[in-house]
Amino acid sequence: MGELAEDGSGHRARLRQRLVDGGPEALLEHELVEYLLALAIPRRDTKPLAKQLINAFGGLGALLCADVEALRRAGLSDGVIGALKITQASALRLLKSEVINRPVLGSWQSLLDYLHADMAHQAVERVRVLYLNARNMLIRDELAAEGSVDEAAIHIREVIRRALDLGAVSLILVHNHPSGDPQPSKADIDLTRKIAEAGRHLAIIVHDHIIIGRTGHKSLRSLGLL
């Protein structure tokens, strides 16, 4: 994929004006990428490259979350990769700001939006534990494991011990399914129940286990599995 040369300053100015006047919804997905790329590749027509990247990675979210090496294999320069990654970082900071310093259980949709943006397009399965205080405020968001979700990867005692160390009274488990399907597996259910049982003995509540996929999410509590 080459970064095609052509001066599209007039077109770029029109994109900018539509964005300024109409807000984020005024531009199509590939137009957002086109304008972003134009900031990193001046004096070039970035529309063909934007469309190629959207098609290659499967959408804006997947493009922004793509591994740096995957972006390099797509022929992108470090400058373009930096533009994509600063956009991803800014989006995640914005979404996370809707969760921090407010009760998590009262900001559930904001939490789901943040987790989906951060985890839905990950190529590797990752497990996070959100530790909460007595007011259901987030104390710590920690990566607990990478790879398969099972007892070998996630040490139940360590999860509970960490909660005690942090002074947490409850927690939420989160992990992603790189396959895209958020349906819980038997291993997901078994592990969640064992952590919940271990926590009960020390008055630590497991509020939920959320599984994130590209097609959406599943909550073990909502499914009646916790």
N, C-alpha and C positions, 0 to 999 in steps of 0.2 A: 504494500500500500504506500504509494508515494504521497508527499505533501505537495499537491499540484500548484503550479505557479500561474497566477492571473490576478490582476488588480480588481478586486470587487468592492472598492471603498464605498461606491454609491449604494450597492445592495446591502453592505454591512451597516451603513448609516440608517437605512430603512428598517433593518432588523432592530437596531438599537432604539429607534424611535418607537417602534411597535412595543418593545419591551418596556420602555419608560412610560409610555402612555397607557398601555393595557395591562401591565403586570405580568407575572410568571405564566399565566394561562394564554397570553397573547401569542406565544411562539410554540410551534410544534416541537416534538422531542428532538428531531434531527436539527432543527434551527437553533435550539439551545446549545447543542454540541458545536454546530457551525460557528456560532458567535464566540463561544468559549475558545475554540481553536484559533479563531481569527486574532484573538488577543496574544496568542503565543506564536502565531505564524503571520506576521504582518505582510501586507501587499500580496497575498495569495488567495485564491478562491478555495475556501475550505468546505464548501457544500458537498462536493463528491466524497471527500475524506470522511466527513461527518456521517453521511449515509452508509458508507462502507463499514465504519466502526459500529454503528447501531446494528447493522445486519450481522456483522461478524460476532459481536458479543451478546446480542439478543436483547438490547434495550439500554436505556440510559443508566438505570441502576446497576446493571451488570457491568457496563463499561466503567463507571466510576469506581466500582468495587474490585475491578480486575486486578490480578497480581501484576506487579511491576514488570516481571519477566515476560508475562503474556503480552503486555502492552509493547514491550521492546520487540518481541517476535512479530508483532503486527506492523513493525517498521516505524514506530513513533520515536521521536527524539526525546531527550531528557526534559527539554523545555515544555513540550506538549504533555508529557507524563506529569510533570510538576503542576501544570494547569489543571489537569484532571484530578490530581490528588488533593490540591488545595480546595477544589470545589467539593470533593467528598468530605474532607475534614470540616469545612465550614458548615455543610449540611448536617453532619453528625453533631457538631457543637450546638447548632440551633435546635435540633430535636432534643438533645440531651438537656438543654436549658429549660425545657418544658417539664422535665422530670425532677431535676435537682431542686432541693429546698422546698419541696411540697410533698404531702403524703402520697406515696406511690399508689396505694389502693384507690385513692380518689382521683388519680391521674392515669387511669389504666390505659386509655386509648393513646395517650401521649407516650406511655412506656412502650406499647406495642409498635407504634410508629417508629420510635427510636430503634428498637431491637430489630425490626424488619429491615430498616435501612442499613443497619450495621451488619446483619448476619445472613440475610436471605440469599445473597449471591456468593457467599463464601464457598470456596472449592473444598475446604477441609472442615470436618465436623469439629465444632468447638463447644465446650461446656462452660457456662458462666454461672456464678452464684451471686445473687443480689442480696446483701445483708442489710436488714432493716432494724431501726431502733423501736422503742415502745410507741412512738408516734407514727410509725410506718414510714419514716423518712429514710432515704437511702444513705447508709453509712459507707458501704464499699461495694464496688462492682468488680469482681475478680474473675480472671480466667482460671478455671479449675483443671481443665484437661483439653487436649487435642487428640483427635482420632476417634475410635469407636467408644460409644457410651456404654461402659460396663463397670463392674466393680474393680477390674484391674486398672482402669484408667482413672476412676474417681474413687478416692478412698473415703468411705463414709465417715470414719472417725475424724479425718482431717477436716472435712466440711463442718462437722459439729464443733470440733475444737477451735476452728477459726472463728466461728460464731461466738463462742465463749470469750475468746481473746479480744474480739472487737466490741463485746458488750451488746451483741445483737440479740433480739428476742424472737426474730422470725427471719425467714429467707425465702427467696424465689429462685428456683432452678430454671435455667434457660439453655437450650442448645438448638443447633440448626441441623437440618437434613440436606446435605448437598444434592441429593436426588431431586429436591424440589417439593416432595410430598411430605407434609408435616404430620401425617398419621403416626401416632406413637407405636413403637414396637413393644414386644413383650419385655425386652431388656429395659426399655425406658420405664415401663410401668413398675417392674420389679424393683429397680434401683430407687425410684421415687418413694415407693412404699417403705423400703428399708431405711432410707434417710429420714423419712417422716417418723418412723417408729423409734429410731435412735434419738431424734430430737425431742420426742414426747417425754422421754425419761428425764430430760434436763430443761423442760419448759421452753423449748425452742420450736416454734411453729413453722411448718413448711406450708406456705400459702398456696403455692402452685408450682407446676412444672410446665413451662411454655416451650413448645417446639415450633421453630420458625422454618418455613419453606418458601420457595419462590411463589407458590400458589396461595400462601396465606399462613395461618398459624393454628395450632391446636393447644387447648388448655386442658391438662389432665383433670383439674378440678371441675371444669365445665362439663367434661365428658363423664363425670362421676367415677373417676378412677383413682381419686385421692381422698 
